[in-house]
Amino acid sequence: MAFGVMLKPMQEELNWSRSSLSLAPTIFMFVSSVSMPVTGRLADRYGFRPILALGVGMSALGLGLVSWVDTKWQLFLLYGVVFAVGSAASSLALLSVLVSRWFERGRGLANSAAVSGGAIGQLVVISVLSSFLLEQGWRLSYRVLAISLLAATFPIIILLVRSRPPSLDPAPTPSQAIGKGRDSACSTPLTREAVTPPSPSTLLSSRSFLLLIILYAVCGFQDWLVGTHVVAFATDEGVGSGVAGNLLAIMGVMGMIGVLLSGYLSDARGPGLPSMVCFLLRIAIFSLVLGSESSPAIITFALLYGFTFLITAPLTPIFAAHFFGTSRLGAYTGAISMAHQMAGGLGAFVGGVFFDTFGDYHWAWVLALVLSFLGTAATALLQRQRLPQAT
């Protein structure tokens, strides 16, 4: 989210177009998306602690070095490749798999609680960063961000992270999982069909997998379109720089509320309901900003979108575990998250292209509204695919 705060100051100093700057998060999303299934599989095989530690270290290195860029290729390499691979190895998707292994009951709420850390960080880090940015500039801000990342997370990973509860075998087989009886999403009993890992060809031809790809691609496109451009959009339309810079921080508060509600609804009614709520709200949200671009409307748009921002994040391993089993949950969750990331990178870039072409973000919001209807339809079809029931 920090890139959305940095976008306009970087544009003004480097004198690059918004579309060329937006290529950095686009490359980031594509590289991280390709890396996610690999890092998920590595975590399944070697454990989460070494993969998370490597990811945080690479992320800090990439972010810190961004502060010295003065050419586009440097930005694309450091932010789009180094930071991207590190981010894939320490992503929410990977953490959701880790949490899912520790909780047989209430997985939705447990994942939501973990993901809400991102919302808290968005509130604290972005609000501090916005003030720091005004006084110290974007270059020093990136250095401080990198140091803070290492200081806040590396000790936790080394001292506390464990791949699974001690009571579980390192790599339970499908038959062992069946014996456990309650190791899938929403604590519903696993069947042999549910835990048997599908082959890659079977997975790619699965209707459930295709619908999940559509759902998360729509979500990712919208998230990074808004996250990358909402601050610049607000200042373009006359919102004060202080207020605009803190929009992403305030969105974090709303995101924490939304993600916790998502976990509760998922445990109570299955992951289909919070997904449907997310996209129905987004239909209303993008309709609002298309109807009015006044400062109150833009602030309301940002706050309401923030509420939906993380709703689908904790649901990824729950969907994946139900449809494809848990023995390769890291790889399956990574594959679904790959669609989210790749579409997210496209969303960030398309927002910049639309602004450079039309001089505003109107048609970007129109496209996002249309995609909200597509996400709603994909969720409705998924709900017919034998989603897990409430316990």
C-alpha positions as CSV (number, residue, x, y, z in Angstrom):
1,M,0.0,0.0,0.0
2,A,3.0,2.3,0.5
3,F,3.4,2.6,-3.3
4,G,0.0,4.4,-3.5
5,V,1.2,7.0,-1.1
6,M,4.6,7.4,-2.9
7,L,3.1,7.5,-6.4
8,K,2.6,11.2,-6.9
9,P,5.8,12.4,-5.1
10,M,7.8,9.9,-7.2
11,Q,6.1,11.2,-10.4
12,E,6.9,14.8,-9.5
13,E,10.6,14.2,-8.7
14,L,11.4,11.6,-11.4
15,N,9.1,13.2,-14.1
16,W,7.8,9.9,-15.2
17,S,4.2,9.2,-16.4
18,R,1.8,7.5,-14.0
19,S,1.5,4.6,-16.4
20,S,5.2,4.0,-16.5
21,L,5.4,4.3,-12.7
22,S,2.5,1.9,-12.4
23,L,4.5,-0.7,-14.3
24,A,6.5,-1.2,-11.1
25,P,3.6,-2.7,-9.1
26,T,2.5,-4.5,-12.3
27,I,5.8,-6.3,-12.7
28,F,5.8,-6.9,-8.9
29,M,2.4,-8.6,-9.1
30,F,3.3,-10.8,-12.1
31,V,6.6,-11.9,-10.6
32,S,5.2,-12.5,-7.2
33,S,2.2,-14.4,-8.7
34,V,4.5,-16.8,-10.6
35,S,6.6,-17.2,-7.4
36,M,3.6,-18.0,-5.1
37,P,3.0,-21.6,-6.1
38,V,6.7,-22.3,-5.9
39,T,7.1,-20.7,-2.4
40,G,3.9,-22.5,-1.3
41,R,5.3,-25.8,-2.4
42,L,8.7,-25.1,-0.8
43,A,6.9,-24.2,2.5
44,D,5.0,-27.5,2.3
45,R,8.3,-29.4,1.8
46,Y,10.8,-27.5,4.0
47,G,8.7,-25.7,6.5
48,F,7.4,-22.2,6.9
49,R,10.1,-20.6,9.0
50,P,13.0,-20.6,6.5
51,I,10.8,-19.6,3.6
52,L,9.2,-16.7,5.6
53,A,12.6,-15.5,6.9
54,L,14.1,-15.5,3.3
55,G,11.0,-13.7,2.1
56,V,11.2,-10.9,4.7
57,G,14.9,-10.5,4.1
58,M,14.5,-10.1,0.3
59,S,11.5,-7.8,0.8
60,A,13.5,-5.5,3.0
61,L,16.5,-5.5,0.6
62,G,14.3,-4.6,-2.4
63,L,12.4,-1.8,-0.6
64,G,15.6,-0.3,0.8
65,L,17.4,-0.2,-2.5
66,V,14.4,1.4,-4.2
67,S,15.3,4.6,-2.3
68,W,18.4,5.0,-4.6
69,V,16.7,4.5,-8.0
70,D,17.0,7.1,-10.8
71,T,16.2,5.0,-13.8
72,K,13.1,2.9,-14.6
73,W,15.0,-0.4,-15.0
74,Q,16.3,0.0,-11.5
75,L,12.8,0.5,-10.1
76,F,11.5,-2.4,-12.1
77,L,14.3,-4.7,-11.0
78,L,14.3,-3.8,-7.3
79,Y,10.6,-3.3,-6.7
80,G,9.3,-5.6,-9.5
81,V,11.6,-8.6,-9.0
82,V,13.6,-8.6,-5.7
83,F,10.8,-7.2,-3.6
84,A,8.2,-9.3,-5.5
85,V,10.0,-12.7,-4.8
86,G,10.4,-11.8,-1.2
87,S,6.8,-10.8,-0.9
88,A,5.7,-14.1,-2.4
89,A,7.7,-16.0,0.2
90,S,6.0,-14.0,3.0
91,S,2.6,-13.4,1.6
92,L,-0.8,-13.5,3.2
93,A,-1.6,-16.6,1.2
94,L,1.3,-18.5,2.8
95,L,0.4,-17.2,6.2
96,S,-3.2,-18.3,5.7
97,V,-2.0,-21.9,5.0
98,L,0.1,-21.8,8.2
99,V,-2.8,-20.6,10.3
100,S,-5.1,-23.2,8.7
101,R,-2.8,-26.0,9.9
102,W,-3.0,-24.8,13.5
103,F,-6.8,-24.5,13.7
104,E,-9.2,-27.4,13.0
105,R,-12.2,-25.4,14.2
106,G,-12.9,-21.8,13.5
107,R,-10.4,-21.5,10.6
108,G,-12.2,-18.6,9.0
109,L,-12.0,-16.4,12.1
110,A,-8.5,-17.6,12.9
111,N,-7.3,-16.6,9.4
112,S,-9.2,-13.3,9.6
113,A,-7.5,-12.5,12.9
114,A,-4.1,-13.1,11.3
115,V,-4.9,-11.2,8.1
116,S,-6.2,-8.3,10.3
117,G,-2.6,-7.7,11.2
118,G,-2.2,-6.3,7.7
119,A,-5.1,-3.9,8.3
120,I,-3.5,-2.7,11.5
121,G,-0.2,-2.3,9.8
122,Q,-2.0,-0.4,7.0
123,L,-3.4,2.0,9.7
124,V,-0.2,2.5,11.6
125,V,2.5,2.4,9.0
126,I,0.7,4.3,6.3
127,S,-0.4,7.1,8.7
128,V,3.1,7.5,10.0
129,L,4.5,7.2,6.5
130,S,2.2,9.9,5.1
131,S,3.4,12.4,7.7
132,F,7.1,11.3,7.3
133,L,6.8,11.6,3.5
134,L,5.7,15.2,3.6
135,E,8.8,16.2,5.6
136,Q,11.5,13.7,4.5
137,G,10.6,12.7,1.0
138,W,9.9,9.3,-0.6
139,R,13.5,8.1,-0.7
140,L,14.2,8.2,3.0
141,S,10.6,6.8,3.6
142,Y,11.5,3.6,1.7
143,R,14.7,3.1,3.8
144,V,12.7,3.5,7.0
145,L,10.1,1.2,5.7
146,A,12.7,-1.5,4.9
147,I,14.3,-1.3,8.4
148,S,10.9,-1.3,10.1
149,L,10.0,-4.5,8.2
150,L,13.0,-6.4,9.3
151,A,12.8,-5.1,12.9
152,A,9.1,-5.9,13.3
153,T,8.9,-9.3,11.7
154,F,12.2,-11.1,11.6
155,P,12.5,-11.9,15.3
156,I,8.9,-13.2,15.3
157,I,9.7,-15.6,12.4
158,I,12.9,-16.9,13.9
159,L,11.6,-17.3,17.5
160,L,8.0,-18.2,17.2
161,V,7.0,-19.6,13.8
162,R,6.3,-23.4,13.6
163,S,4.9,-25.1,10.6
164,R,2.3,-27.2,12.4
165,P,1.2,-28.2,15.9
166,P,3.5,-30.7,17.6
167,S,0.7,-33.2,17.7
168,L,0.5,-33.5,14.0
169,D,2.8,-35.7,11.9
170,P,5.2,-33.7,9.6
171,A,3.4,-34.8,6.5
172,P,0.0,-36.5,7.1
173,T,-1.2,-38.8,4.3
174,P,-4.7,-38.6,2.9
175,S,-5.7,-41.7,4.9
176,Q,-4.3,-40.2,8.1
177,A,-6.2,-37.0,7.4
178,I,-9.4,-39.0,7.0
179,G,-8.7,-40.7,10.4
180,K,-8.4,-37.2,12.0
181,G,-11.9,-36.7,10.6
182,R,-12.1,-32.9,11.0
183,D,-9.3,-31.2,9.1
184,S,-11.0,-29.2,6.3
185,A,-12.6,-25.9,6.0
186,C,-15.3,-25.0,8.5
187,S,-14.4,-28.2,10.4
188,T,-16.4,-30.5,8.1
189,P,-15.3,-34.1,7.9
190,L,-13.0,-34.9,5.1
191,T,-13.8,-37.5,2.6
192,R,-11.3,-39.5,0.6
193,E,-12.3,-37.6,-2.5
194,A,-11.8,-34.3,-0.7
195,V,-8.2,-35.0,0.4
196,T,-6.9,-36.8,-2.7
197,P,-4.7,-34.3,-4.4
198,P,-5.9,-33.7,-8.0
199,S,-3.4,-33.9,-10.8
200,P,-2.4,-30.6,-12.6
201,S,-4.6,-31.5,-15.6
202,T,-7.6,-32.3,-13.4
203,L,-7.1,-29.1,-11.4
204,L,-6.9,-27.0,-14.6
205,S,-10.1,-28.6,-16.0
206,S,-12.0,-28.2,-12.7
207,R,-15.0,-25.9,-12.9
208,S,-14.5,-25.0,-9.2
209,F,-10.9,-24.0,-9.9
210,L,-11.9,-21.8,-12.9
211,L,-14.5,-20.0,-10.8
212,L,-12.0,-19.4,-8.0
213,I,-9.5,-18.0,-10.5
214,I,-12.2,-15.6,-11.9
215,L,-13.3,-14.6,-8.4
216,Y,-9.8,-13.8,-7.2
217,A,-8.7,-12.2,-10.5
218,V,-11.6,-9.7,-10.2
219,C,-10.8,-9.1,-6.6
220,G,-7.1,-8.5,-7.3
221,F,-7.7,-6.2,-10.3
222,Q,-9.9,-4.0,-8.2
223,D,-7.7,-4.0,-5.1
224,W,-4.6,-2.8,-6.8
225,L,-6.4,-0.4,-9.1
226,V,-7.8,1.3,-6.0
227,G,-4.8,0.8,-3.7
228,T,-2.3,2.2,-6.2
229,H,-4.4,5.2,-7.4
230,V,-6.9,6.2,-4.8
231,V,-4.5,8.8,-3.1
232,A,-3.6,10.3,-6.4
233,F,-7.2,10.3,-7.5
234,A,-8.3,12.1,-4.3
235,T,-5.7,14.8,-4.6
236,D,-6.5,15.3,-8.3
237,E,-10.1,15.9,-7.3
238,G,-9.3,18.5,-4.6
239,V,-9.0,16.4,-1.5
240,G,-6.2,17.9,0.8
241,S,-2.9,16.1,0.6
242,G,-3.0,15.4,4.4
243,V,-6.4,13.8,4.2
244,A,-5.7,12.0,0.9
245,G,-2.4,10.6,2.3
246,N,-4.2,9.0,5.2
247,L,-7.0,7.5,3.2
248,L,-5.2,4.2,2.9
249,A,-4.5,4.2,6.6
250,I,-8.2,4.7,7.4
251,M,-9.1,2.1,4.9
252,G,-7.0,-0.2,7.1
253,V,-9.3,0.3,10.0
254,M,-12.3,-0.6,7.8
255,G,-10.4,-3.5,6.4
256,M,-9.9,-5.0,9.9
257,I,-13.6,-4.8,10.6
258,G,-14.4,-6.4,7.2
259,V,-11.9,-9.2,7.5
260,L,-13.0,-10.2,11.0
261,L,-16.7,-10.2,9.9
262,S,-15.6,-12.3,6.9
263,G,-14.1,-14.9,9.2
264,Y,-17.2,-15.0,11.4
265,L,-19.5,-15.4,8.4
266,S,-17.2,-18.1,6.8
267,D,-17.3,-20.2,10.0
268,A,-21.1,-19.7,10.3
269,R,-22.2,-20.0,6.7
270,G,-19.2,-21.0,4.6
271,P,-16.9,-18.8,2.5
272,G,-19.5,-18.2,-0.3
273,L,-21.5,-15.7,1.8
274,P,-18.7,-13.2,2.7
275,S,-17.5,-13.4,-1.0
276,M,-21.0,-12.5,-2.2
277,V,-21.2,-9.6,0.3
278,C,-17.9,-8.3,-0.9
279,F,-18.9,-8.0,-4.5
280,L,-22.4,-6.7,-3.9
281,L,-20.9,-4.0,-1.8
282,R,-18.4,-3.1,-4.5
283,I,-21.2,-2.7,-7.0
284,A,-22.7,0.0,-4.8
285,I,-19.2,1.5,-4.0
286,F,-18.1,2.0,-7.6
287,S,-21.6,3.3,-8.5
288,L,-21.2,5.9,-5.8
289,V,-17.9,7.3,-7.0
290,L,-19.2,7.3,-10.6
291,G,-22.2,9.3,-9.5
292,S,-20.2,11.9,-7.6
293,E,-16.5,12.9,-7.4
294,S,-16.9,15.4,-4.6
295,S,-14.6,15.2,-1.6
296,P,-17.2,13.6,0.7
297,A,-18.1,11.1,-1.9
298,I,-14.4,10.2,-2.5
299,I,-13.7,9.8,1.2
300,T,-16.9,7.6,1.6
301,F,-15.8,5.6,-1.5
302,A,-12.4,4.9,0.1
303,L,-13.8,4.0,3.5
304,L,-16.4,1.6,2.1
305,Y,-13.9,0.0,-0.3
306,G,-11.5,-0.4,2.6
307,F,-14.2,-2.5,4.4
308,T,-14.1,-5.0,1.4
309,F,-10.4,-4.9,0.9
310,L,-9.4,-8.0,2.8
311,I,-12.7,-9.9,2.9
312,T,-11.6,-12.6,0.4
313,A,-8.0,-13.0,1.8
314,P,-8.7,-15.4,4.6
315,L,-11.1,-17.4,2.5
316,T,-8.5,-18.7,0.0
317,P,-7.2,-21.7,1.9
318,I,-10.8,-22.5,3.0
319,F,-12.0,-22.7,-0.6
320,A,-8.9,-24.6,-1.6
321,A,-9.1,-27.1,1.2
322,H,-12.8,-27.9,0.5
323,F,-12.4,-28.4,-3.2
324,F,-8.9,-29.9,-3.4
325,G,-8.0,-31.2,0.0
326,T,-5.2,-30.2,2.4
327,S,-2.2,-32.3,1.6
328,R,-0.9,-29.7,-0.9
329,L,-2.7,-26.7,0.5
330,G,0.3,-24.4,0.1
331,A,0.6,-25.1,-3.6
332,Y,-3.2,-24.8,-4.3
333,T,-3.5,-21.6,-2.3
334,G,-0.5,-20.2,-4.1
335,A,-2.0,-21.1,-7.5
336,I,-5.3,-19.3,-6.7
337,S,-3.4,-16.3,-5.2
338,M,-1.4,-16.2,-8.4
339,A,-4.5,-15.2,-10.3
340,H,-5.2,-12.5,-7.7
341,Q,-1.6,-11.1,-8.0
342,M,-1.4,-11.2,-11.8
343,A,-4.8,-9.4,-12.2
344,G,-3.8,-7.0,-9.5
345,G,-0.7,-6.0,-11.5
346,L,-2.9,-5.4,-14.5
347,G,-5.2,-3.3,-12.4
348,A,-2.4,-1.0,-11.2
349,F,-1.2,-0.5,-14.8
350,V,-4.6,-0.1,-16.4
351,G,-5.3,2.7,-13.8
352,G,-2.2,4.6,-14.9
353,V,-3.0,4.0,-18.6
354,F,-6.6,5.3,-18.2
355,F,-5.3,8.4,-16.4
356,D,-2.7,9.2,-19.0
357,T,-5.2,8.6,-21.8
358,F,-8.3,10.4,-20.5
359,G,-6.9,12.7,-17.8
360,D,-8.9,11.1,-15.0
361,Y,-10.0,7.8,-13.6
362,H,-13.7,7.7,-14.7
363,W,-13.4,4.9,-17.1
364,A,-11.2,2.9,-14.7
365,W,-14.1,3.0,-12.2
366,V,-16.5,2.0,-14.9
367,L,-14.4,-1.1,-15.7
368,A,-14.2,-1.9,-11.9
369,L,-18.0,-1.7,-11.7
370,V,-18.5,-4.1,-14.6
371,L,-16.0,-6.5,-13.0
372,S,-18.0,-6.4,-9.7
373,F,-20.9,-8.0,-11.5
374,L,-18.6,-10.7,-12.9
375,G,-17.3,-11.4,-9.4
376,T,-20.8,-11.7,-8.1
377,A,-21.7,-14.2,-10.8
378,A,-18.6,-16.3,-10.2
379,T,-19.4,-16.4,-6.5
380,A,-23.0,-17.4,-7.1
381,L,-21.9,-20.3,-9.4
382,L,-19.4,-21.4,-6.7
383,Q,-22.1,-21.6,-4.2
384,R,-23.6,-24.3,-6.3
385,Q,-20.4,-26.4,-6.2
386,R,-21.2,-28.0,-2.8
387,L,-19.6,-25.4,-0.6
388,P,-19.0,-26.3,3.1
389,Q,-21.9,-26.0,5.4
390,A,-22.1,-24.3,8.8
391,T,-21.2,-26.5,11.8
